[in-house]
Amino acid sequence: MKFRSILYGTFICILGFALVLSFSSHLMAQQKATTKSKTVKRPSKPVKKDADYWFNKGALVSTYGNNKAAVRYFQKAIALNPNFSGAYFSQGVSFGQLGEYQTAIAQINRALKMEPQNGLYYYGRGRVYLLSGDKTKAMQDFKKAADLEDEDALNYLDYIGRDKK
């Protein structure tokens, strides 16, 4: 009988301990859930949509071939910063990809007016002339870009020079 009492007492202690463990883990989980719901969520910093933001967005979508969207994004950059020559240039290149050559040349010319010593702009305009079929003007721009040490123009002229040999 004494043995049964001891066994019964031990069983009750173990059962009690298991209940305490179970109850405490339930309380801890409930407390965690309550803490999470009481946590103040801070809104993320709003993105500053300045000219650089729209320019970068335009550059990204043009990389994936969405030149219509790129033209719109570059226009937003220009509206925020009318002296952003890179936006005019990039918009011109996108217009060129869309086959709107006159508009493309006009935009690149605006960029060149702001930065007349930028070889990349001459090279880009040359590419648009080439797309439009005007090889004479394209070659003039490629040579001007090469004179300004634009690497792409130098490589292109080297490439077509080798092709003719």
DRENVEX-710676 format. One record per atom (N, C-alpha, C, O): residue number from 1; residue in three letters; atom name; x, y, z. Coordinates in pm, whole numbers, plus 50000, padded with zeros to 5 digits. Layout:
BEGIN
NUM  Ala  CA  X  Y  Z $
...
//
This chain:
BEGIN
1  Met  N  50082  49883  50000 $
1  Met  CA  50000  50000  50000 $
1  Met  C  50087  50125  50000 $
1  Met  O  50060  50222  49929 $
2  Lys  N  50190  50120  50079 $
2  Lys  CA  50279  50233  50085 $
2  Lys  C  50341  50259  49948 $
2  Lys  O  50357  50374  49907 $
3  Phe  N  50376  50150  49879 $
3  Phe  CA  50435  50162  49747 $
3  Phe  C  50339  50230  49651 $
3  Phe  O  50378  50315  49571 $
4  Arg  N  50209  50191  49661 $
4  Arg  CA  50108  50252  49576 $
4  Arg  C  50094  50400  49604 $
4  Arg  O  50076  50478  49511 $
5  Ser  N  50101  50441  49724 $
5  Ser  CA  50089  50581  49761 $
5  Ser  C  50205  50661  49702 $
5  Ser  O  50186  50771  49650 $
6  Ile  N  50323  50605  49710 $
6  Ile  CA  50440  50672  49656 $
6  Ile  C  50427  50683  49504 $
6  Ile  O  50454  50788  49446 $
7  Leu  N  50385  50574  49441 $
7  Leu  CA  50367  50574  49296 $
7  Leu  C  50260  50674  49256 $
7  Leu  O  50277  50750  49161 $
8  Tyr  N  50150  50672  49328 $
8  Tyr  CA  50040  50764  49300 $
8  Tyr  C  50088  50908  49318 $
8  Tyr  O  50056  50992  49234 $
9  Gly  N  50162  50939  49422 $
9  Gly  CA  50215  51073  49449 $
9  Gly  C  50310  51118  49338 $
9  Gly  O  50306  51233  49295 $
10  Thr  N  50396  51027  49294 $
10  Thr  CA  50491  51059  49187 $
10  Thr  C  50415  51088  49058 $
10  Thr  O  50447  51183  48986 $
11  Phe  N  50315  51006  49029 $
11  Phe  CA  50235  51026  48909 $
11  Phe  C  50166  51163  48912 $
11  Phe  O  50165  51232  48811 $
12  Ile  N  50112  51201  49023 $
12  Ile  CA  50045  51331  49037 $
12  Ile  C  50146  51444  49018 $
12  Ile  O  50116  51544  48954 $
13  Cys  N  50266  51429  49074 $
13  Cys  CA  50370  51532  49058 $
13  Cys  C  50409  51547  48912 $
13  Cys  O  50421  51660  48863 $
14  Ile  N  50429  51436  48842 $
14  Ile  CA  50467  51441  48701 $
14  Ile  C  50355  51504  48619 $
14  Ile  O  50380  51587  48531 $
15  Leu  N  50233  51464  48646 $
15  Leu  CA  50118  51519  48576 $
15  Leu  C  50107  51669  48602 $
15  Leu  O  50080  51746  48510 $
16  Gly  N  50127  51709  48722 $
16  Gly  CA  50123  51851  48758 $
16  Gly  C  50234  51928  48685 $
16  Gly  O  50211  52037  48632 $
17  Phe  N  50352  51870  48684 $
17  Phe  CA  50465  51935  48617 $
17  Phe  C  50435  51950  48467 $
17  Phe  O  50464  52054  48408 $
18  Ala  N  50379  51846  48404 $
18  Ala  CA  50345  51850  48261 $
18  Ala  C  50240  51957  48236 $
18  Ala  O  50248  52030  48137 $
19  Leu  N  50144  51967  48324 $
19  Leu  CA  50039  52070  48309 $
19  Leu  C  50099  52210  48321 $
19  Leu  O  50062  52300  48245 $
20  Val  N  50187  52229  48414 $
20  Val  CA  50251  52359  48432 $
20  Val  C  50332  52394  48307 $
20  Val  O  50325  52506  48258 $
21  Leu  N  50409  52297  48256 $
21  Leu  CA  50487  52321  48135 $
21  Leu  C  50397  52357  48017 $
21  Leu  O  50423  52453  47944 $
22  Ser  N  50291  52280  48001 $
22  Ser  CA  50199  52304  47891 $
22  Ser  C  50134  52441  47903 $
22  Ser  O  50126  52515  47806 $
23  Phe  N  50090  52474  48020 $
23  Phe  CA  50024  52601  48044 $
23  Phe  C  50121  52718  48024 $
23  Phe  O  50084  52819  47965 $
24  Ser  N  50245  52703  48072 $
24  Ser  CA  50341  52812  48057 $
24  Ser  C  50381  52833  47911 $
24  Ser  O  50399  52946  47867 $
25  Ser  N  50394  52722  47833 $
25  Ser  CA  50424  52742  47691 $
25  Ser  C  50308  52806  47619 $
25  Ser  O  50328  52885  47527 $
26  His  N  50186  52774  47659 $
26  His  CA  50068  52837  47598 $
26  His  C  50067  52987  47631 $
26  His  O  50037  53069  47545 $
27  Leu  N  50099  53021  47754 $
27  Leu  CA  50103  53161  47795 $
27  Leu  C  50213  53237  47720 $
27  Leu  O  50193  53351  47678 $
28  Met  N  50328  53173  47704 $
28  Met  CA  50437  53239  47633 $
28  Met  C  50400  53265  47487 $
28  Met  O  50429  53372  47434 $
29  Ala  N  50335  53169  47423 $
29  Ala  CA  50293  53187  47284 $
29  Ala  C  50189  53297  47274 $
29  Ala  O  50192  53379  47182 $
30  Gln  N  50097  53299  47369 $
30  Gln  CA  49993  53402  47369 $
30  Gln  C  50056  53540  47392 $
30  Gln  O  50015  53638  47329 $
31  Gln  N  50153  53548  47480 $
31  Gln  CA  50220  53674  47507 $
31  Gln  C  50295  53723  47383 $
31  Gln  O  50294  53843  47352 $
32  Lys  N  50360  53631  47311 $
32  Lys  CA  50431  53666  47188 $
32  Lys  C  50334  53724  47086 $
32  Lys  O  50363  53826  47022 $
33  Ala  N  50218  53658  47070 $
33  Ala  CA  50119  53705  46973 $
33  Ala  C  50066  53842  47012 $
33  Ala  O  50046  53929  46927 $
34  Thr  N  50042  53862  47141 $
34  Thr  CA  49994  53991  47189 $
34  Thr  C  50099  54099  47168 $
34  Thr  O  50067  54211  47128 $
35  Thr  N  50225  54066  47195 $
35  Thr  CA  50333  54162  47177 $
35  Thr  C  50344  54203  47031 $
35  Thr  O  50363  54321  46999 $
36  Lys  N  50332  54104  46941 $
36  Lys  CA  50340  54135  46799 $
36  Lys  C  50228  54229  46757 $
36  Lys  O  50251  54323  46681 $
37  Ser  N  50108  54205  46806 $
37  Ser  CA  49996  54290  46764 $
37  Ser  C  50006  54429  46826 $
37  Ser  O  49951  54524  46771 $
38  Lys  N  50075  54442  46939 $
38  Lys  CA  50090  54572  47002 $
38  Lys  C  50208  54649  46946 $
38  Lys  O  50222  54769  46971 $
39  Thr  N  50295  54581  46870 $
39  Thr  CA  50411  54647  46814 $
39  Thr  C  50366  54753  46715 $
39  Thr  O  50284  54728  46626 $
40  Val  N  50420  54870  46732 $
40  Val  CA  50386  54979  46642 $
40  Val  C  50462  54958  46511 $
40  Val  O  50584  54947  46510 $
41  Lys  N  50387  54954  46404 $
41  Lys  CA  50450  54938  46273 $
41  Lys  C  50482  55076  46220 $
41  Lys  O  50395  55161  46203 $
42  Arg  N  50608  55094  46195 $
42  Arg  CA  50651  55223  46140 $
42  Arg  C  50640  55217  45989 $
42  Arg  O  50687  55123  45926 $
43  Pro  N  50578  55317  45931 $
43  Pro  CA  50571  55316  45784 $
43  Pro  C  50711  55335  45726 $
43  Pro  O  50794  55407  45781 $
44  Ser  N  50734  55269  45615 $
44  Ser  CA  50865  55286  45551 $
44  Ser  C  50876  55429  45501 $
44  Ser  O  50777  55496  45472 $
45  Lys  N  51000  55472  45490 $
45  Lys  CA  51023  55608  45442 $
45  Lys  C  50965  55622  45303 $
45  Lys  O  50988  55536  45218 $
46  Pro  N  50890  55727  45279 $
46  Pro  CA  50838  55744  45144 $
46  Pro  C  50952  55770  45046 $
46  Pro  O  51049  55839  45078 $
47  Val  N  50939  55714  44928 $
47  Val  CA  51041  55730  44826 $
47  Val  C  51031  55872  44772 $
47  Val  O  50923  55919  44736 $
48  Lys  N  51145  55938  44766 $
48  Lys  CA  51149  56073  44712 $
48  Lys  C  51146  56063  44560 $
48  Lys  O  51241  56015  44498 $
49  Lys  N  51037  56107  44502 $
49  Lys  CA  51020  56095  44357 $
49  Lys  C  51069  56222  44289 $
49  Lys  O  50991  56303  44240 $
50  Asp  N  51201  56235  44287 $
50  Asp  CA  51263  56350  44223 $
50  Asp  C  51304  56312  44081 $
50  Asp  O  51273  56203  44034 $
51  Ala  N  51373  56401  44013 $
51  Ala  CA  51413  56378  43875 $
51  Ala  C  51500  56253  43862 $
51  Ala  O  51485  56177  43766 $
52  Asp  N  51590  56230  43957 $
52  Asp  CA  51676  56111  43953 $
52  Asp  C  51593  55983  43963 $
52  Asp  O  51622  55884  43896 $
53  Tyr  N  51491  55987  44048 $
53  Tyr  CA  51403  55870  44064 $
53  Tyr  C  51340  55833  43929 $
53  Tyr  O  51345  55718  43886 $
54  Trp  N  51281  55933  43862 $
54  Trp  CA  51214  55906  43734 $
54  Trp  C  51315  55868  43625 $
54  Trp  O  51286  55784  43540 $
55  Phe  N  51433  55930  43628 $
55  Phe  CA  51536  55896  43531 $
55  Phe  C  51577  55749  43547 $
55  Phe  O  51583  55674  43450 $
56  Asn  N  51604  55709  43671 $
56  Asn  CA  51645  55570  43697 $
56  Asn  C  51536  55472  43658 $
56  Asn  O  51564  55364  43606 $
57  Lys  N  51412  55508  43684 $
57  Lys  CA  51300  55422  43647 $
57  Lys  C  51292  55409  43495 $
57  Lys  O  51269  55300  43442 $
58  Gly  N  51310  55521  43425 $
58  Gly  CA  51310  55519  43279 $
58  Gly  C  51423  55434  43224 $
58  Gly  O  51405  55357  43130 $
59  Ala  N  51540  55448  43284 $
59  Ala  CA  51656  55369  43240 $
59  Ala  C  51630  55220  43260 $
59  Ala  O  51666  55138  43175 $
60  Leu  N  51567  55185  43370 $
60  Leu  CA  51538  55044  43398 $
60  Leu  C  51441  54986  43297 $
60  Leu  O  51466  54880  43240 $
61  Val  N  51330  55056  43273 $
61  Val  CA  51231  54998  43181 $
61  Val  C  51282  54998  43037 $
61  Val  O  51245  54910  42959 $
62  Ser  N  51366  55094  43002 $
62  Ser  CA  51421  55093  42865 $
62  Ser  C  51517  54977  42848 $
62  Ser  O  51529  54922  42738 $
63  Thr  N  51585  54938  42954 $
63  Thr  CA  51675  54823  42950 $
63  Thr  C  51598  54696  42913 $
63  Thr  O  51650  54609  42844 $
64  Tyr  N  51474  54688  42958 $
64  Tyr  CA  51391  54572  42929 $
64  Tyr  C  51306  54591  42804 $
64  Tyr  O  51218  54510  42775 $
65  Gly  N  51332  54701  42730 $
65  Gly  CA  51266  54720  42601 $
65  Gly  C  51133  54793  42606 $
65  Gly  O  51065  54803  42504 $
66  Asn  N  51095  54842  42722 $
66  Asn  CA  50968  54914  42732 $
66  Asn  C  50993  55063  42710 $
66  Asn  O  50990  55143  42804 $
67  Asn  N  51018  55098  42585 $
67  Asn  CA  51056  55236  42553 $
67  Asn  C  50940  55335  42565 $
67  Asn  O  50963  55453  42590 $
68  Lys  N  50817  55289  42547 $
68  Lys  CA  50702  55379  42565 $
68  Lys  C  50696  55429  42709 $
68  Lys  O  50679  55548  42733 $
69  Ala  N  50711  55338  42803 $
69  Ala  CA  50710  55377  42944 $
69  Ala  C  50833  55461  42975 $
69  Ala  O  50826  55558  43051 $
70  Ala  N  50947  55425  42917 $
70  Ala  CA  51070  55500  42941 $
70  Ala  C  51054  55645  42900 $
70  Ala  O  51096  55736  42972 $
71  Val  N  50993  55668  42783 $
71  Val  CA  50970  55806  42736 $
71  Val  C  50889  55884  42840 $
71  Val  O  50921  55999  42869 $
72  Arg  N  50786  55822  42895 $
72  Arg  CA  50702  55890  42997 $
72  Arg  C  50784  55921  43124 $
72  Arg  O  50773  56030  43179 $
73  Tyr  N  50864  55825  43168 $
73  Tyr  CA  50943  55847  43289 $
73  Tyr  C  51050  55954  43268 $
73  Tyr  O  51073  56037  43356 $
74  Phe  N  51114  55952  43152 $
74  Phe  CA  51213  56057  43123 $
74  Phe  C  51146  56194  43117 $
74  Phe  O  51205  56294  43157 $
75  Gln  N  51023  56197  43066 $
75  Gln  CA  50949  56324  43060 $
75  Gln  C  50922  56377  43201 $
75  Gln  O  50928  56497  43225 $
76  Lys  N  50891  56287  43294 $
76  Lys  CA  50869  56329  43433 $
76  Lys  C  50998  56384  43493 $
76  Lys  O  50995  56482  43568 $
77  Ala  N  51110  56322  43461 $
77  Ala  CA  51240  56370  43509 $
77  Ala  C  51268  56510  43453 $
77  Ala  O  51315  56598  43525 $
78  Ile  N  51238  56529  43326 $
78  Ile  CA  51260  56659  43261 $
78  Ile  C  51170  56766  43322 $
78  Ile  O  51212  56880  43341 $
79  Ala  N  51045  56728  43352 $
79  Ala  CA  50951  56824  43412 $
79  Ala  C  51002  56871  43549 $
79  Ala  O  50984  56987  43585 $
80  Leu  N  51065  56782  43622 $
80  Leu  CA  51119  56818  43754 $
80  Leu  C  51254  56889  43746 $
80  Leu  O  51288  56968  43835 $
81  Asn  N  51329  56861  43641 $
81  Asn  CA  51460  56925  43624 $
81  Asn  C  51483  56950  43475 $
81  Asn  O  51538  56865  43405 $
82  Pro  N  51440  57066  43426 $
82  Pro  CA  51452  57097  43283 $
82  Pro  C  51596  57106  43234 $
82  Pro  O  51618  57114  43113 $
83  Asn  N  51694  57106  43322 $
83  Asn  CA  51835  57112  43283 $
83  Asn  C  51904  56976  43290 $
83  Asn  O  52027  56968  43291 $
84  Phe  N  51827  56870  43295 $
84  Phe  CA  51878  56733  43308 $
84  Phe  C  51908  56679  43167 $
84  Phe  O  51823  56615  43105 $
85  Ser  N  52028  56706  43119 $
85  Ser  CA  52064  56667  42982 $
85  Ser  C  52056  56517  42960 $
85  Ser  O  52019  56471  42852 $
86  Gly  N  52092  56440  43062 $
86  Gly  CA  52086  56294  43049 $
86  Gly  C  51945  56243  43024 $
86  Gly  O  51926  56144  42953 $
87  Ala  N  51846  56311  43082 $
87  Ala  CA  51707  56270  43060 $
87  Ala  C  51665  56299  42917 $
87  Ala  O  51596  56218  42855 $
88  Tyr  N  51706  56415  42863 $
88  Tyr  CA  51675  56447  42723 $
88  Tyr  C  51741  56344  42630 $
88  Tyr  O  51678  56293  42537 $
89  Phe  N  51867  56315  42658 $
89  Phe  CA  51940  56219  42575 $
89  Phe  C  51873  56082  42579 $
89  Phe  O  51846  56022  42475 $
90  Ser  N  51846  56033  42699 $
90  Ser  CA  51788  55899  42713 $
90  Ser  C  51649  55893  42651 $
90  Ser  O  51611  55792  42591 $
91  Gln  N  51573  56000  42667 $
91  Gln  CA  51441  56003  42605 $
91  Gln  C  51456  55999  42453 $
91  Gln  O  51378  55933  42384 $
92  Gly  N  51555  56071  42401 $
92  Gly  CA  51580  56068  42257 $
92  Gly  C  51613  55928  42208 $
92  Gly  O  51564  55885  42104 $
93  Val  N  51697  55858  42282 $
93  Val  CA  51734  55721  42244 $
93  Val  C  51608  55632  42245 $
93  Val  O  51590  55549  42155 $
94  Ser  N  51523  55649  42346 $
94  Ser  CA  51400  55569  42352 $
94  Ser  C  51308  55602  42234 $
94  Ser  O  51250  55511  42175 $
95  Phe  N  51296  55730  42201 $
95  Phe  CA  51216  55766  42083 $
95  Phe  C  51275  55700  41958 $
95  Phe  O  51201  55653  41872 $
96  Gly  N  51405  55698  41949 $
96  Gly  CA  51470  55633  41835 $
96  Gly  C  51436  55485  41827 $
96  Gly  O  51412  55433  41718 $
97  Gln  N  51434  55418  41940 $
97  Gln  CA  51399  55276  41943 $
97  Gln  C  51254  55254  41901 $
97  Gln  O  51218  55148  41850 $
98  Leu  N  51171  55356  41924 $
98  Leu  CA  51030  55346  41885 $
98  Leu  C  51008  55384  41738 $
98  Leu  O  50896  55375  41688 $
99  Gly  N  51114  55427  41670 $
99  Gly  CA  51102  55465  41530 $
99  Gly  C  51061  55609  41509 $
99  Gly  O  51032  55649  41396 $
100  Glu  N  51057  55687  41615 $
100  Glu  CA  51020  55829  41606 $
100  Glu  C  51150  55910  41595 $
100  Glu  O  51191  55977  41690 $
101  Tyr  N  51211  55902  41479 $
101  Tyr  CA  51347  55953  41459 $
101  Tyr  C  51357  56105  41472 $
101  Tyr  O  51453  56155  41532 $
102  Gln  N  51263  56180  41417 $
102  Gln  CA  51271  56326  41426 $
102  Gln  C  51262  56373  41570 $
102  Gln  O  51337  56461  41612 $
103  Thr  N  51171  56315  41645 $
103  Thr  CA  51159  56350  41788 $
103  Thr  C  51285  56309  41863 $
103  Thr  O  51333  56381  41950 $
104  Ala  N  51338  56193  41828 $
104  Ala  CA  51460  56143  41892 $
104  Ala  C  51576  56240  41870 $
104  Ala  O  51646  56277  41964 $
105  Ile  N  51595  56281  41745 $
105  Ile  CA  51704  56374  41712 $
105  Ile  C  51684  56506  41785 $
105  Ile  O  51780  56565  41835 $
106  Ala  N  51560  56554  41790 $
106  Ala  CA  51531  56682  41859 $
106  Ala  C  51569  56674  42007 $
106  Ala  O  51627  56768  42061 $
107  Gln  N  51536  56564  42072 $
107  Gln  CA  51567  56550  42215 $
107  Gln  C  51717  56538  42238 $
107  Gln  O  51771  56598  42331 $
108  Ile  N  51785  56463  42153 $
108  Ile  CA  51930  56449  42168 $
108  Ile  C  51998  56583  42139 $
108  Ile  O  52098  56617  42203 $
109  Asn  N  51944  56658  42043 $
109  Asn  CA  52000  56792  42016 $
109  Asn  C  51986  56883  42137 $
109  Asn  O  52075  56964  42164 $
110  Arg  N  51877  56871  42211 $
110  Arg  CA  51860  56951  42334 $
110  Arg  C  51968  56914  42435 $
110  Arg  O  52025  57001  42501 $
111  Ala  N  51995  56785  42447 $
111  Ala  CA  52100  56740  42539 $
111  Ala  C  52236  56793  42493 $
111  Ala  O  52317  56836  42575 $
112  Leu  N  52261  56789  42362 $
112  Leu  CA  52388  56838  42308 $
112  Leu  C  52404  56989  42327 $
112  Leu  O  52515  57038  42342 $
113  Lys  N  52294  57061  42325 $
113  Lys  CA  52300  57205  42349 $
113  Lys  C  52350  57232  42492 $
113  Lys  O  52422  57329  42516 $
114  Met  N  52312  57146  42584 $
114  Met  CA  52352  57160  42724 $
114  Met  C  52495  57110  42747 $
114  Met  O  52568  57165  42829 $
115  Glu  N  52533  57005  42676 $
115  Glu  CA  52665  56944  42692 $
115  Glu  C  52727  56915  42556 $
115  Glu  O  52729  56800  42512 $
116  Pro  N  52777  57018  42488 $
116  Pro  CA  52828  56999  42353 $
116  Pro  C  52956  56915  42343 $
116  Pro  O  52994  56873  42234 $
117  Gln  N  53021  56891  42453 $
117  Gln  CA  53145  56811  42450 $
117  Gln  C  53123  56668  42499 $
117  Gln  O  53219  56598  42531 $
118  Asn  N  52998  56624  42503 $
118  Asn  CA  52968  56489  42550 $
118  Asn  C  52967  56394  42429 $
118  Asn  O  52872  56393  42351 $
119  Gly  N  53071  56316  42416 $
119  Gly  CA  53085  56224  42303 $
119  Gly  C  52974  56120  42297 $
119  Gly  O  52933  56080  42189 $
120  Leu  N  52926  56077  42413 $
120  Leu  CA  52819  55977  42416 $
120  Leu  C  52694  56029  42344 $
120  Leu  O  52626  55954  42275 $
121  Tyr  N  52666  56158  42361 $
121  Tyr  CA  52547  56215  42298 $
121  Tyr  C  52560  56214  42146 $
121  Tyr  O  52463  56187  42075 $
122  Tyr  N  52680  56243  42094 $
122  Tyr  CA  52701  56235  41950 $
122  Tyr  C  52689  56091  41901 $
122  Tyr  O  52630  56063  41796 $
123  Tyr  N  52746  56001  41978 $
123  Tyr  CA  52737  55860  41941 $
123  Tyr  C  52591  55815  41938 $
123  Tyr  O  52549  55748  41843 $
124  Gly  N  52513  55852  42040 $
124  Gly  CA  52372  55814  42045 $
124  Gly  C  52293  55872  41928 $
124  Gly  O  52210  55805  41868 $
125  Arg  N  52321  55999  41897 $
125  Arg  CA  52252  56060  41784 $
125  Arg  C  52292  55989  41654 $
125  Arg  O  52209  55970  41566 $
126  Gly  N  52418  55952  41644 $
126  Gly  CA  52463  55875  41527 $
126  Gly  C  52389  55744  41513 $
126  Gly  O  52352  55704  41403 $
127  Arg  N  52367  55677  41624 $
127  Arg  CA  52292  55550  41621 $
127  Arg  C  52149  55573  41572 $
127  Arg  O  52096  55493  41496 $
128  Val  N  52087  55684  41616 $
128  Val  CA  51951  55715  41572 $
128  Val  C  51952  55746  41422 $
128  Val  O  51864  55700  41348 $
129  Tyr  N  52051  55823  41377 $
129  Tyr  CA  52062  55850  41233 $
129  Tyr  C  52077  55719  41155 $
129  Tyr  O  52017  55702  41050 $
130  Leu  N  52157  55629  41208 $
130  Leu  CA  52178  55501  41142 $
130  Leu  C  52047  55423  41134 $
130  Leu  O  52015  55365  41030 $
131  Leu  N  51972  55422  41244 $
131  Leu  CA  51841  55354  41245 $
131  Leu  C  51746  55415  41141 $
131  Leu  O  51667  55345  41078 $
132  Ser  N  51756  55547  41125 $
132  Ser  CA  51665  55616  41032 $
132  Ser  C  51710  55600  40887 $
132  Ser  O  51636  55637  40795 $
133  Gly  N  51830  55547  40866 $
133  Gly  CA  51878  55526  40731 $
133  Gly  C  51972  55634  40680 $
133  Gly  O  52018  55627  40566 $
134  Asp  N  52000  55734  40762 $
134  Asp  CA  52088  55845  40718 $
134  Asp  C  52233  55813  40759 $
134  Asp  O  52281  55859  40863 $
135  Lys  N  52300  55735  40675 $
135  Lys  CA  52436  55689  40707 $
135  Lys  C  52538  55803  40706 $
135  Lys  O  52636  55799  40780 $
136  Thr  N  52516  55904  40623 $
136  Thr  CA  52610  56016  40613 $
136  Thr  C  52615  56093  40746 $
136  Thr  O  52722  56118  40800 $
137  Lys  N  52497  56130  40798 $
137  Lys  CA  52492  56203  40925 $
137  Lys  C  52539  56113  41040 $
137  Lys  O  52602  56160  41135 $
138  Ala  N  52508  55986  41030 $
138  Ala  CA  52552  55891  41134 $
138  Ala  C  52704  55889  41142 $
138  Ala  O  52761  55896  41251 $
139  Met  N  52769  55879  41027 $
139  Met  CA  52916  55873  41025 $
139  Met  C  52977  56004  41078 $
139  Met  O  53079  56001  41147 $
140  Gln  N  52914  56117  41045 $
140  Gln  CA  52963  56245  41097 $
140  Gln  C  52959  56246  41249 $
140  Gln  O  53054  56289  41315 $
141  Asp  N  52849  56197  41305 $
141  Asp  CA  52837  56193  41451 $
141  Asp  C  52932  56092  41514 $
141  Asp  O  52988  56118  41620 $
142  Phe  N  52950  55978  41451 $
142  Phe  CA  53042  55878  41504 $
142  Phe  C  53185  55935  41507 $
142  Phe  O  53259  55914  41603 $
143  Lys  N  53222  56006  41402 $
143  Lys  CA  53356  56065  41396 $
143  Lys  C  53371  56174  41502 $
143  Lys  O  53476  56184  41566 $
144  Lys  N  53267  56257  41520 $
144  Lys  CA  53272  56362  41622 $
144  Lys  C  53283  56299  41761 $
144  Lys  O  53360  56346  41845 $
145  Ala  N  53206  56193  41785 $
145  Ala  CA  53212  56123  41914 $
145  Ala  C  53350  56063  41937 $
145  Ala  O  53402  56067  42048 $
146  Ala  N  53409  56008  41832 $
146  Ala  CA  53543  55951  41842 $
146  Ala  C  53645  56060  41871 $
146  Ala  O  53738  56038  41949 $
147  Asp  N  53629  56177  41809 $
147  Asp  CA  53718  56290  41836 $
147  Asp  C  53710  56331  41983 $
147  Asp  O  53808  56378  42041 $
148  Leu  N  53591  56312  42041 $
148  Leu  CA  53572  56344  42183 $
148  Leu  C  53607  56224  42272 $
148  Leu  O  53580  56223  42392 $
149  Glu  N  53668  56122  42211 $
149  Glu  CA  53718  56002  42278 $
149  Glu  C  53609  55915  42340 $
149  Glu  O  53629  55851  42443 $
150  Asp  N  53492  55913  42275 $
150  Asp  CA  53387  55821  42320 $
150  Asp  C  53429  55680  42282 $
150  Asp  O  53452  55651  42165 $
151  Glu  N  53438  55593  42380 $
151  Glu  CA  53487  55456  42359 $
151  Glu  C  53398  55377  42264 $
151  Glu  O  53448  55303  42179 $
152  Asp  N  53265  55393  42277 $
152  Asp  CA  53175  55319  42188 $
152  Asp  C  53195  55361  42043 $
152  Asp  O  53197  55277  41953 $
153  Ala  N  53211  55491  42020 $
153  Ala  CA  53233  55541  41883 $
153  Ala  C  53365  55489  41828 $
153  Ala  O  53373  55446  41714 $
154  Leu  N  53469  55494  41910 $
154  Leu  CA  53599  55444  41867 $
154  Leu  C  53590  55295  41830 $
154  Leu  O  53644  55253  41728 $
155  Asn  N  53523  55218  41913 $
155  Asn  CA  53507  55075  41885 $
155  Asn  C  53426  55051  41759 $
155  Asn  O  53458  54963  41679 $
156  Tyr  N  53320  55130  41741 $
156  Tyr  CA  53236  55113  41623 $
156  Tyr  C  53313  55145  41496 $
156  Tyr  O  53308  55071  41398 $
157  Leu  N  53384  55257  41498 $
157  Leu  CA  53461  55295  41379 $
157  Leu  C  53570  55193  41349 $
157  Leu  O  53598  55162  41233 $
158  Asp  N  53631  55140  41454 $
158  Asp  CA  53730  55034  41437 $
158  Asp  C  53665  54910  41376 $
158  Asp  O  53722  54847  41287 $
159  Tyr  N  53549  54876  41424 $
159  Tyr  CA  53475  54759  41377 $
159  Tyr  C  53437  54771  41230 $
159  Tyr  O  53459  54679  41152 $
160  Ile  N  53381  54886  41192 $
160  Ile  CA  53340  54899  41051 $
160  Ile  C  53462  54917  40960 $
160  Ile  O  53457  54883  40842 $
161  Gly  N  53572  54968  41014 $
161  Gly  CA  53696  54978  40937 $
161  Gly  C  53751  54841  40906 $
161  Gly  O  53798  54817  40795 $
162  Arg  N  53745  54751  41002 $
162  Arg  CA  53792  54614  40981 $
162  Arg  C  53702  54540  40883 $
162  Arg  O  53746  54457  40805 $
163  Asp  N  53572  54574  40889 $
163  Asp  CA  53475  54508  40803 $
163  Asp  C  53499  54541  40656 $
163  Asp  O  53472  54458  40568 $
164  Lys  N  53551  54662  40629 $
164  Lys  CA  53573  54705  40491 $
164  Lys  C  53702  54646  40433 $
164  Lys  O  53719  54644  40311 $
165  Lys  N  53792  54599  40517 $
165  Lys  CA  53921  54547  40470 $
165  Lys  C  53909  54407  40417 $
165  Lys  O  54008  54348  40374 $
//
